Amino acid sequence: MTLHDHPARERAVVVAALLAVQLFFGLHYLAAKLVLEEIPPRAWAAIRISAAALILLAIARLAGRRLPTARADLRRLAVYALFGVVINQLCFVEGLKRTTPTHSALINTSIPVFALVFAVLAGRERISGRKLLAVAVALAGVLLVIWPFGRTAFSSQTLAGDLLTLVNSISFSLFLVISRDLLVRTDPLAATAVLMGFGALGILAVAWPALLAFDPAPVSAGTWGLAAFVIVFATVLTYVLNYWALARVPSSVVALFIYVQPVIAATLSAVLFGERPAPRVLAGALLIFTGVFLALRR
């Protein structure tokens, strides 16, 4: 079923939900960048995911959702959490600390293409000339965004952050492919709550020293407000809305809305940070968008 197969009112609600998700994600790049100026990356990752896990588990219980209890499913969710939460989130915050919100948002638009690569390797998608072209074009765009040029080629201020963000994208793409079978046959909200719980345990295991060394006293009220926004709106609410939309339209339709994220992030970065993307970044963005479009179109 496509988006156009729904009645006009329901179609409008689905589109509004997906736009809200991308708006929150787009705002998240800027909000998280500001949060990381006062809270160390690993400590922030632990705070964000632990709080989101507790909220999602509470929502699932209050909604009467049955949490996964089979040992095989719990083992799978623990493995999925490693790629979808632990590696993903730690690389994201460490990367964002070292790069710009625009770079981070642009590199993350390659997630659908990397997911396509893993799906083909896993035998869940058939390879075709168009799909190969999509991967090549998107990867060329990512390289154009992250590759340092000129005399400062080996001292680029954003290269380390861009590469960490790329690892974050690859890890999350792998998670999307390997976790789909379980999420299809279980309640998505309940499974996500347990997944986030495992992810919180994994991140705490890595970030515990940073969390113990973190002093919350100097953190401003404004930063805590941004942190609350990221946890409630850019983590919990976006997961709930995404899964609600996924129950009504194909994942390819949901994925297409990722185009909105870098537009929001780049606009806010230009207004608030005075960030002006270099021509090669704009060219890379065009290539990434083209690759994602080729990968997702029927």
QUIFENNOR-V997165 format. One line per field, one symbol per residue. ss: DSSP state (H for helix, E for strand, L for the rest). burial: + if it has 9 or more other ideal C-beta (glycine too) atoms within 8 Angstrom, else -. A space follows every 10 residues. Layout:
ss: ???
burial: ???
This chain:
ss: LLHHHLLHHH HHHHHHHHHH HHHHHHHHHH HHHHHLLLLL HHHHHHHHHH HHHHHHHHHH HHLLLLLLLL HHHHHHHHHH HHHHHHHHHH HHHHHHHHLL HHHHHHHHLL HHHHHHHHHH HLLLLLLLHH HHHHHHHHHH HHHHHHLLLH HHLLLLLLHH HHHHHHHHHH HHHHHHHHHH HHHHHLLHHH HHHHHHHHHH HHHHHHHHHH HHHLLHHHLL HHHHHHHHHH HHHHHHHHHH HHHHHHLLLL HHHHHHLLHH HHHHHHHHHH HHLLLLLLHH HHHHHHHHHH HHHHHHLL
burial: --+--+---+ +--++-++++ ++++++++++ ++++++--++ ++++++++++ +++-+++-++ +---+-++-- --++-+++++ ++++++++++ ++++++++++ ++++++++++ ++++++++++ ---------- ++++++++++ ++++++-+-- -------+++ ++++++++++ +++++++++- -++--+-+++ ++++++++++ -+++-+++-+ +--+------ --++-++-++ ++++++++++ ++++++--+- --++++++++ ++++++-+++ --+-+-+--+ ++++++++++ ++++++--
